[in-house]
């Protein structure tokens, strides 16, 4: 299970769907709408599989393989940076 690390915050702009992820060590990530949905889902206790389902529901014209690859890349980068942890 992946979750946000302690102290990580996600701020979103409802008008644009974009967001910002802020880590306790002053790291700041600019998030596109897809990343906002993915991280909000995880922050709410969702699983990676549930996150994939939500992305596919919101962007049905994008092939699931592309959504999955993008999600894996995002989570890999954030895990490497310590913003997302595997429990």
C-alpha positions in Angstrom: 0.0 0.0 0.0 1.3 3.5 -0.9 0.4 6.5 1.2 1.6 10.1 1.4 4.5 10.6 3.9 3.8 12.4 7.1 3.6 16.1 6.7 3.0 16.1 2.9 0.3 18.5 1.8 -1.6 18.7 -1.4 -3.1 22.1 -2.3 -5.5 22.2 -5.3 -7.0 24.9 -7.5 -10.5 23.9 -8.2 -10.7 26.3 -11.2 -7.8 24.7 -13.1 -7.6 21.2 -11.5 -3.9 21.8 -11.0 -2.2 21.5 -7.6 0.9 21.7 -5.5 2.5 19.0 -3.4 4.5 20.3 -0.5 6.9 18.2 1.5 8.2 18.9 5.1 11.7 19.5 3.8 10.4 22.4 1.6 10.1 20.3 -1.5 7.5 21.7 -3.9 6.0 19.8 -6.8 3.6 21.3 -9.4 0.9 18.8 -10.2 -1.2 18.5 -13.3 -4.9 17.5 -12.9 -4.1 13.8 -13.4 -1.5 13.8 -10.6 -3.9 15.7 -8.3 -6.6 13.0 -8.8 -4.0 10.2 -8.2 -2.5 11.7 -5.0 -5.9 12.8 -3.6 -7.1 9.2 -4.1 -4.1 7.8 -2.3 -4.3 10.5 0.5 -7.9 9.4 1.1 -6.8 5.8 1.7 -7.3 4.5 -1.9 -5.2 1.8 -3.4 -3.1 2.1 -6.6 -5.7 -0.1 -8.3 -8.5 2.2 -7.2 -6.5 5.2 -8.4 -6.1 3.6 -11.8 -9.9 3.0 -12.0 -10.6 6.6 -11.1 -8.1 7.9 -13.7 -9.7 5.7 -16.3 -13.2 6.9 -15.3 -12.2 10.6 -15.6 -10.1 10.2 -18.8 -11.8 7.4 -20.7 -10.2 8.3 -24.1 -6.7 7.7 -22.7 -5.6 4.0 -23.0 -5.3 2.3 -19.6 -1.7 1.3 -20.3 -0.8 5.0 -20.7 -2.6 6.0 -17.5 -0.9 3.1 -15.7 2.6 4.0 -17.0 2.1 7.7 -16.1 0.9 6.7 -12.6 3.8 4.3 -12.1 6.3 7.0 -13.1 4.7 9.6 -10.8 4.6 7.3 -7.8 8.1 6.1 -8.5 9.5 9.7 -8.5 7.6 10.7 -5.4 8.6 7.5 -3.6 12.2 8.2 -4.5 11.8 11.7 -3.1 10.3 10.4 0.1 6.9 12.1 -0.5 5.1 8.7 -0.9 5.9 5.7 1.2 5.1 2.0 0.8 3.5 0.5 3.9 
